[in-house]
């Protein structure tokens, strides 16, 4: 299976958005629980903050990749090649 940089970036962005939504939901549940889950809530918050910084950077990279166009070599998924 061949992956272009654009497809890889789009897939990564979509997966990070799904992860962010899941963690945001978890954060809401932690607010309703005892303080024993405080460490898990803090970890979720840190991950959400990191994702919120990473997604715009990946989106910016997508525009750089689009400008390069077809000049970029096609990446191959090593695990998908069945080697």
KAQUITA-V210894 format. One line per field, one symbol per residue. ss: DSSP state (a for helix, b for strand, c for the rest). Layout:
ss = ???
//
This chain:
ss = cbbcaaaaaaaaaaaaaaaaaaaaaaaaaaacccaaaaaaaaaaaaaaaaaaaaaaaaaaaaaaaaaaaaacccbbccccccc
//
